Amino acid sequence: MFPVRQTWSGQGSLQMRSFATSGPAFKSVIAGSMSKKARQALRESRQQAKKAKLEQSKKKVKKSGMTHLSFKDAVRVLRSDTRLPELSSLGVESLDAANLTKEDIVTYSETALPLMEGMGLFKKYQHHELFEKPISLISENTMWIQNLVKNMNKTTKDNRHFLLGEKGVGKSTLFAQAHAIAMSHYKEDVVLLHFSELENAVNGTSDYLFNPKTGLYQQPMFTKRWIGRTRFVNEKVFKKMPLSKDLDVSTDKSNFKLKKDTHTVYDLLLRSRDFTKASSALEVFIEQLQHHSEKFPVLCTLDNFNGLLEEPYTKYHHPDFRPIHLTEFEMGNFFLNLINGEVAFKRGAVFAAESGSLSKTKTLTVGLGIDEYDPYAKKSECDRVVAERLLVNGGASVYKLQNLTPTEARKLVSFYGETGALTVRDYPYKVPVTMPDDTSSVSQFKPVGALPLVKDAEAQKERLIDLAFNISQGNPGYLLKAAVYDC
């Protein structure tokens, strides 16, 4: 506080007034008691003190060992893989389409791994942070899908499959294996298309605009992000695909003409900015893929498909605030046409899968021919329009994924033990405590509830393997949690 100013009134009482060191009152006092030069010096000293305090705050080092993230998110960034042995030292090889053996533990090649990450094939909570590179087990499901991927000699209209299974059974992992098999088998002569989170097309998280020519709503940023990932993953094969016709595309500053047989599909995706506006750019891109699909087969995977069908009406609205239906979107129609065969490639395969983390929907089971349509059901429970679209061309074939067999589960948990991810501790157990006959000596007594320790670590490991399988029933996701995270 500023020093107190004292004044005497006529009645002899003491009046006291105090001023804070900031605000108009203080400034007026300073202005009257200090010279201009002194005020300038005070102002400069304050600025220097403020600057010094800022510099000091920048030099503070964050304490290690702590994170603001929750456990589920923290384990992904704390690099636990640095404490485990390298996969090469354990004999883990990269997935090779020509040499697939059941119950083998494989990883992905240095060439395929960046492309798979670019496609978004590895999900957030699959615990791939345990090792330096993601690993997977060659199971019966892998052998099924590798036969389809290696023999993509027919049109996708006749090669459509929908994967069903409980949460954690490995549907997304199977998609990753399928793309790795395709890259290994076809080298650079295959087109890879992947949609990781279809619910983002209907949950209101992207911009949208109406295209009067097509009568459909488009989502420029959602489409542009997918086009960018697809261009990165398929750069080499797209450069081998010359355009089948002349195209006029708009660039950042002007229009540009792409010439037939001179420019490629990669040039179209690189130069064109039409994907960010109301245009037919997506349709043109698909037409080019269809034109070249006789020489370059197309592998397309759609994950979280039930997220697209959770609600028949999306979170987007017309100008009059009516909700927009899924079939009124360009991308929504594109997804439905891929799985029902209306958009088909001369050679290739289309796989779609539900997500166990999202709610079940009657629309999907009716559209797959599993359940019959109930005419009295609410539209929010079963949308007849979408279900009928899924049944076009006979519908997709349904494949229910199998859990791991006891042998496959043992192989996987044993691998966790070899890497050190599985901690085998001496497990305490209680034994009956009886009163000794000779009660004269204290050394003869055992503490009540004493826990002797099992010294046979190998036997304890076998017990953990059996316990993990019994808890998970062979479900790979729950098996990992039961074996490694002791959940």
C-alpha angles and dihedrals in degrees: 000000000000115000113278118259112218126203132173120227124210091258091057097248121137117243117199128192125181130192129209117233092247137043134056096304094055092044092052091051092048092047091055098043103038133061123239092255092051092050090051091051091050091050093050093048091053092050091050092050091050091049092049091051090051093050091049092053090053091055094056110114118217112241113252125234095043132091136182091222126099118252094261090055097035095059089061094060105032093080101232087169090076089071094054128078120262116269092234090061089057094052095252110155132194118267111271118190091208094055111039116155125181117251092020119137110226139174131198129268124256088247097050099039099071091047092050091050089048090055091051095241094145113072127215102253102036091106096234087149089082091082137032089253132017114271132198140182123242101235137168088273090057092052090052096052095041090061090055095045094048092050103049092146099125134065118281088238087074096035107061123132135179120205120215129183145124123283113289096017091120109259095141091042089053090054089053090051091048093055091045090051091049092051091048096045102040097029105200097343101088133082115227119202121178133174110192106181113024092174088075088070093065108025097085098251098124137056120258139191137183122253108207092195095060098026090229135112117245130204106213100186095041089051094043093053092051092046090052093053092045092050091051094049096044100036096124097046094043090056088058093056113083117201116265093215143013114277134194111212132176119237130191094282109014146351121288131198118224111203127221115257090001102071125044139220087261089059089052093055094041100048104030120094093179091103088073095057141044101291144116094256095122092050091051091050093051090048090056091050090050091050093055098035092098089068100026113040119216124228111194126183127184117194127193091022093163088061087068092055102040091105123017090214116057130222089259124095140209118240088267089054096252110143115254118240121233092246091058091069125085093222092044090055090045092055093047092047092051094056096040095047099244088119103048137169124214092238127017146066137260122211127182130181139189123233120236089207092064128067122271118250131204089215090069098046091048090046090053092049093246096116132027121244114261109213090202095055119112116254089238088061099042125010107204094197093057093040091054090049090055091051094056114121092016096302128260122300114254123228120186112209118233126226119241117281118239089259093051092046091050090051092051097045091045088055090053087053093051093051094048094244088115110063113210107201130179102267117220122219134178124249127192111273114214130187111255119239092235107060095171095088122063091205089068092065125092121208111254110259094018112171114216113204126238109234098191103094093178092057089047090051091054089050091052092050092052092044093050092051093047091051096046100031087219096307103146095214095051091039090060092049093046094048104037108021096034090225 
